[in-house]
């Protein structure tokens, strides 16, 4: 093997054969010479400088940048006093340090030995810094892996070994599109696993890249490391053999457990809704006999919280039954967020300034709860919204959070991406929030704009185009029978809405042909001025409206309140009926609510 290439050799440890990485004899790693450096511990260059100095594009992969080899090594005349030189210092602690992640791979598994850049205040794995420009790896024996710099803005790539996102310093095969973190590429590889977690016989590492379907996940992944059982023809990927046995997912109310095969019948995945092959592994529910999920679908980051529950007793979630209000008498309740009693009434009169405090949507008709002492109002459905939910979009419980004040901090819903000052369902483990409208979306969802029920898309990393607004989806629902996709921003639009100059209800028109002479009653522009063919219209009066013109860009920011942005108080004012001031940011007139910062105004949250 080339002396410049890192590789593996066989070593016997505790009676078991292990493939261990060995460093090349000559490795042109960028380093500098100082009075404190030595042959054993040279001062390597900070990778932030490695990324910007002497970089060229690889001809086979223009989106990846690779360092030029020996020319990149700084000369011995370079000193640490030069303003552009950031040396790394060797740290050898007595205790394990996991206070932060590695700057290169973002892994947090730090041992006692690592490198530290005093100027940048970053820590780096020893393996990530001392990585040679080329290695030969058993997981990918057909080709060499070269060290590349990856542009994070280009596309998402995953490490072949650990499955985590591969950041800008990675090993890459330009032929097979295989990627590895430097620290993962240098870990020992067990040749024999005995006993394995997912099989009764020992499993042997199979280094050749072959077309073998994994018995655990049911997928054919050519570049993934594979272990096989020669006694019973069992095949598993390296990461699949450690799949958890019992888990709880966001798409089902019970725990599910792994099984290697299913009874011979037609099964459909409870997450992606596609067919399941009974000959491969899946997760099943012991309580619901007909609920089955693909192994890969069950372990998605938006579906599973990452916890193995085998051996942990199941605790019944009694907090789920906590009601949002106490019944005082017939038609009178005490809501958990409000200090006064609320009375059930029926709304017959439209007032555009009469907004539900939970969802921030105007109250047009139907049942509502009205405070007997102040102007606090809730839709009946919003008043009955539970205080704690498990939502299919997130693996952790979500708690209904409200603030007892007319001063609210705005938040952006993680499903529809709209700003809101209404109530929020919030995760107390991570920074995930849903507004009330999105939180009440469940599967299967009956959407008035499509004949078949809709389900949540599995791979939320892929952002397709919404068929309604023609823009990229943040979170979406799709039809399993056709290619219909709708984003949460569109699916939560009010189906019926009122306009102050029309006595009738306006409804959403889905996909009808727009004629040239049809224009918006508010902005007086053609309906074809927008990319979408969906609009509000009145069937009795034959009037049409752009969605943005009717409800505004921020329909769930309530007038009469204020929030703080960039240290400034922003007052939300109702729209002016006598004049339409010009927004200094977009140069358009403010047709809806007005954001007043004191020294200037804005027509929308984006124009602030």
Residue pairs with C-beta under 8 A, 6 or more apart in sequence:
1 7
1 136
2 24
2 134
3 24
3 25
3 26
4 24
4 26
4 27
4 28
4 132
4 133
4 134
5 24
5 132
5 134
5 135
5 136
5 144
6 21
6 22
6 23
6 24
6 27
6 131
6 132
6 134
6 135
6 136
6 185
6 186
7 21
7 22
7 24
7 135
7 136
7 137
8 19
8 20
8 21
8 22
8 136
8 137
8 138
8 189
9 19
9 20
9 22
10 17
10 18
10 19
10 20
10 191
11 17
11 18
11 19
11 20
11 188
12 18
16 190
16 191
16 192
16 194
17 190
17 191
17 192
18 188
18 189
18 190
18 191
19 138
19 188
19 189
19 190
19 191
19 205
20 188
20 189
21 135
21 185
21 186
21 187
21 188
23 130
23 132
24 132
27 130
27 132
27 133
28 69
28 70
28 72
28 73
28 133
29 44
29 73
29 129
29 130
29 131
29 132
30 44
30 45
30 49
30 50
30 67
30 72
30 73
30 74
31 37
31 42
31 43
31 44
31 45
31 73
31 74
32 42
32 43
32 44
32 45
32 74
32 78
32 79
32 80
32 85
32 87
33 42
33 43
33 76
33 77
33 78
33 79
34 43
34 79
34 80
34 87
36 43
37 43
41 90
43 80
43 87
43 88
43 89
44 87
44 88
44 115
44 129
44 130
45 74
45 85
45 86
45 87
45 88
46 86
46 87
46 88
46 117
46 119
46 120
46 122
47 103
47 104
47 124
47 128
47 129
47 169
48 86
48 103
48 117
48 120
48 122
49 84
49 85
49 86
50 67
50 72
51 149
51 168
53 72
53 84
54 67
54 68
54 71
54 72
55 65
55 66
55 67
55 68
55 149
56 65
56 66
56 68
57 64
57 65
57 66
58 64
58 65
58 66
58 146
58 148
58 174
60 174
61 148
61 172
61 174
63 150
63 151
63 154
63 155
64 148
64 149
64 150
64 151
64 172
64 174
65 148
65 149
65 150
65 151
66 133
66 146
66 147
66 148
66 149
67 133
67 147
67 149
69 133
74 85
78 85
79 85
80 87
86 117
86 119
86 120
87 117
88 115
88 116
88 117
88 124
88 129
89 115
89 116
89 117
89 118
90 113
90 115
91 113
91 114
91 115
91 116
91 123
92 112
92 113
93 112
93 113
94 112
95 112
96 110
96 111
96 112
97 110
97 111
97 112
97 114
97 123
98 108
98 109
98 110
100 108
100 123
101 107
101 108
101 123
102 108
102 110
102 114
102 123
102 124
102 125
102 128
102 183
103 117
103 120
103 122
103 123
103 124
104 124
104 125
104 128
104 129
104 167
104 168
104 169
104 181
104 182
105 125
105 128
105 159
105 164
105 166
105 167
105 169
105 181
105 182
105 183
105 184
106 164
106 165
106 167
107 125
107 162
107 164
107 181
107 183
109 183
110 123
110 125
113 126
114 123
114 124
114 125
114 126
115 123
115 124
115 125
115 126
115 129
116 122
116 123
116 124
117 124
125 182
125 183
127 182
127 183
127 185
127 186
128 169
128 181
128 182
128 183
131 147
131 169
131 171
131 182
131 185
131 186
132 147
133 146
133 147
134 144
134 145
134 146
134 147
135 144
135 145
135 171
135 185
136 144
136 145
137 145
137 171
137 180
137 185
138 189
138 205
138 207
138 225
139 160
139 161
139 178
139 180
139 189
139 207
139 223
139 225
139 238
140 160
140 173
140 176
140 178
140 180
140 209
140 223
141 207
141 208
141 209
142 175
142 176
142 209
143 173
143 175
143 176
144 173
145 171
145 172
145 173
145 178
145 180
145 185
146 171
146 172
146 173
146 174
147 169
147 170
147 171
147 172
147 182
148 169
148 170
148 171
148 172
149 168
149 169
150 157
150 166
150 167
150 168
150 169
150 170
150 172
151 168
152 167
152 168
156 165
156 461
157 165
157 166
157 170
157 179
158 164
158 165
158 166
158 179
159 165
159 166
159 170
159 179
159 180
159 181
159 184
160 178
160 179
160 180
160 184
160 223
160 224
160 225
161 180
161 181
161 184
161 185
161 187
161 225
161 238
162 181
162 184
162 239
163 239
164 181
166 179
166 180
166 181
169 182
170 179
170 180
170 181
170 182
171 179
171 180
171 181
171 182
171 185
172 178
172 179
172 180
173 179
176 209
176 222
176 223
177 223
178 223
189 205
189 225
190 205
191 204
191 205
192 202
192 203
192 204
192 205
193 202
193 203
193 227
193 241
194 202
194 203
195 202
196 202
196 203
196 227
196 236
196 241
197 241
197 242
198 216
198 236
198 240
198 241
198 242
198 243
198 260
199 229
199 234
199 236
199 241
201 229
201 231
201 232
201 234
202 229
203 227
203 228
203 229
203 234
203 236
203 241
204 227
204 228
204 229
204 230
205 225
205 226
205 227
206 212
206 226
206 227
206 228
206 235
209 222
209 223
210 222
210 226
211 220
211 222
212 220
212 226
212 228
212 235
213 219
213 220
213 235
213 280
214 220
214 221
214 224
214 226
214 235
214 236
214 237
214 240
214 280
215 234
215 235
215 236
215 260
215 280
215 281
216 236
216 237
216 240
216 241
216 243
216 260
216 280
216 281
216 295
217 237
217 240
217 243
217 280
217 281
217 294
217 295
217 296
218 277
218 279
218 280
218 281
218 282
218 294
218 295
218 296
219 296
221 237
224 237
224 238
224 239
225 237
225 238
226 235
226 236
226 237
226 238
227 235
227 236
227 237
227 238
227 241
228 234
228 235
228 236
229 235
240 281
240 295
243 258
243 281
243 295
243 299
244 258
244 299
244 307
244 308
244 309
244 310
245 257
245 258
245 308
245 310
246 255
246 256
246 257
246 258
246 308
246 309
246 310
247 255
247 256
247 257
247 283
247 298
247 299
247 304
247 307
247 308
247 309
248 254
248 255
248 256
248 304
248 305
248 307
248 309
248 395
249 256
249 271
249 283
249 293
249 298
249 303
249 304
249 395
250 302
250 303
250 304
250 305
250 390
250 391
250 392
250 393
250 394
250 395
251 270
251 271
251 293
251 303
251 392
251 443
251 456
252 270
252 285
252 288
252 291
252 293
253 390
254 285
254 286
254 287
254 288
254 291
255 285
255 286
255 309
255 314
256 283
256 284
256 285
256 291
256 293
256 298
257 283
257 284
257 286
258 281
258 282
258 283
258 295
259 281
259 282
259 283
259 284
260 280
260 281
261 278
261 279
261 280
261 281
262 276
262 278
262 282
262 284
262 292
263 278
264 278
265 278
266 275
267 275
267 276
267 278
267 282
267 292
268 274
268 275
268 276
268 292
269 275
269 276
269 282
269 292
269 293
269 294
269 297
270 291
270 292
270 293
271 293
271 294
271 297
271 298
271 300
271 303
271 458
272 294
272 297
272 458
273 455
273 480
274 294
274 480
276 282
276 292
276 294
280 295
281 295
282 292
282 293
282 294
282 295
283 292
283 293
283 294
283 295
283 298
284 291
284 292
284 293
285 291
285 292
297 303
297 458
298 304
300 458
300 459
301 395
302 393
302 394
302 395
302 460
303 395
303 458
304 395
305 395
305 396
306 395
317 397
319 388
320 386
320 388
320 389
320 390
322 386
322 387
322 388
323 386
323 387
324 335
324 336
324 383
324 384
324 385
324 386
324 387
324 400
325 333
325 334
325 335
325 336
325 342
325 383
325 384
326 333
326 334
326 336
327 333
328 334
328 341
331 343
331 344
332 341
332 342
332 343
332 344
332 372
333 341
333 342
333 344
333 369
333 383
334 340
334 341
334 342
335 342
335 369
335 378
335 383
336 387
337 402
337 404
337 423
338 371
338 376
340 371
340 372
340 373
340 374
340 376
341 371
341 372
341 373
342 369
342 370
342 371
342 372
342 376
342 378
342 383
343 369
343 370
343 371
343 372
344 367
344 368
344 369
344 380
345 367
345 368
345 369
345 370
346 365
346 366
346 367
346 368
347 354
347 363
347 364
347 365
347 366
347 367
347 368
348 365
350 362
350 364
350 365
350 498
350 500
351 362
351 363
352 362
352 498
352 500
353 362
353 559
353 560
353 574
354 362
354 363
354 377
355 361
355 362
355 363
355 377
355 558
355 559
356 362
356 363
356 368
356 377
356 378
356 379
356 382
356 422
357 376
357 377
357 378
357 422
357 423
357 558
358 378
358 379
358 382
358 383
358 385
358 422
358 423
358 436
359 379
359 382
359 422
359 423
359 435
359 436
359 437
359 556
360 420
360 421
360 422
360 555
360 556
360 557
360 558
361 379
361 437
361 494
361 555
361 556
362 497
362 498
363 377
363 379
364 496
364 497
364 498
364 505
366 379
366 380
367 379
367 380
368 377
368 378
368 379
368 380
369 377
369 378
369 379
369 380
369 383
370 376
370 377
371 377
381 440
382 423
382 436
385 400
385 436
385 439
385 440
386 400
387 399
387 400
388 397
388 398
388 399
388 400
389 397
389 398
389 400
389 425
389 439
390 397
390 398
391 398
391 425
391 434
391 439
392 442
392 443
392 456
393 414
393 415
393 434
393 438
393 456
393 475
394 414
394 427
394 432
394 434
396 427
396 428
396 429
396 430
396 432
397 427
397 428
398 425
398 426
398 427
398 432
398 434
398 439
399 425
399 426
399 427
399 428
400 423
400 424
400 425
401 423
401 424
401 425
401 426
402 423
402 424
403 409
406 560
406 561
406 562
407 561
407 562
407 563
408 421
408 561
408 563
409 563
409 564
410 419
410 420
410 421
410 557
410 563
410 565
410 605
411 419
411 420
411 424
411 433
412 418
412 419
412 420
412 433
413 420
413 424
413 433
413 434
413 435
413 438
413 488
414 432
414 433
414 434
414 474
414 475
415 434
415 435
415 438
415 441
415 474
415 475
415 488
416 435
416 437
416 438
416 474
416 475
416 487
416 488
416 489
416 492
417 474
417 488
417 489
418 435
418 489
418 554
418 555
418 556
419 554
419 556
419 557
419 605
420 435
420 556
420 557
421 556
421 557
421 558
421 561
421 563
421 572
422 435
422 436
422 556
422 558
423 435
423 436
424 433
424 434
424 435
424 436
425 433
425 434
425 435
425 436
425 439
426 432
426 433
427 433
435 556
437 492
437 556
438 475
438 488
438 492
441 477
441 488
441 491
441 492
443 453
443 454
443 455
443 456
444 453
444 454
444 455
445 453
445 454
445 455
445 477
445 491
446 453
446 454
447 453
447 454
447 477
447 486
447 491
448 495
448 508
448 510
449 468
449 486
449 508
449 510
449 511
449 534
450 479
450 484
450 486
452 479
452 480
452 481
452 482
452 484
453 479
454 477
454 478
454 479
454 484
454 486
454 491
455 477
455 478
455 479
455 480
456 475
456 476
456 477
456 478
457 464
457 473
457 475
457 476
457 477
457 478
457 485
460 475
460 476
463 472
463 473
463 474
464 472
464 473
464 476
464 485
465 471
465 472
465 473
465 485
466 472
466 473
466 476
466 485
466 486
466 487
466 489
466 490
467 484
467 485
467 486
468 486
468 487
468 490
468 510
468 532
468 534
469 487
469 489
469 490
469 531
469 532
469 534
470 531
470 532
471 487
471 531
473 485
473 487
473 488
474 487
474 488
474 489
475 487
475 488
476 485
476 486
476 487
476 488
477 485
477 486
477 488
477 491
478 484
478 485
478 486
479 485
490 534
493 508
493 547
493 551
494 551
495 507
495 508
496 505
496 506
496 507
497 505
497 506
497 507
497 536
497 550
497 551
498 505
498 506
499 506
499 521
499 536
499 538
499 545
499 550
501 521
502 538
502 541
502 543
504 538
504 539
504 540
504 541
505 538
506 536
506 537
506 538
506 545
506 550
507 536
507 537
507 539
508 534
508 535
508 536
508 547
509 534
509 535
509 536
509 537
509 544
510 534
511 533
511 534
512 533
513 533
514 527
514 528
514 533
514 535
516 526
516 528
518 526
518 527
518 544
519 525
519 526
519 527
519 544
520 526
520 527
520 535
520 544
520 545
520 546
520 549
521 543
521 544
521 545
522 545
522 546
522 549
522 550
522 591
523 546
523 549
523 591
525 546
527 533
527 535
527 544
527 546
529 546
530 546
530 548
532 547
534 547
535 544
535 545
535 546
535 547
536 544
536 545
536 546
536 547
536 550
537 543
537 544
537 545
538 544
549 591
551 592
552 591
552 592
552 593
552 604
553 592
553 603
553 604
553 605
553 606
554 592
554 593
554 604
554 605
557 572
557 593
557 605
558 572
559 572
559 573
559 574
559 575
559 593
560 572
560 574
561 572
562 569
562 570
562 571
562 572
563 569
563 570
563 572
564 570
565 608
568 597
568 598
569 597
569 598
570 595
570 596
570 597
570 608
571 595
571 596
571 597
572 593
572 594
572 595
572 596
573 593
573 594
573 595
573 596
574 593
574 594
575 590
575 591
575 592
575 593
575 594
576 590
576 594
580 589
580 590
580 591
581 589
581 590
581 594
581 601
582 588
582 589
582 590
583 589
583 590
583 601
583 602
583 603
583 604
583 607
584 600
584 601
584 602
585 602
585 603
585 607
585 608
586 603
586 604
586 607
588 603
589 603
590 601
590 603
591 603
592 603
592 604
594 601
594 602
594 603
595 601
595 602
595 603
595 604
595 605
595 607
595 608
597 608
602 608
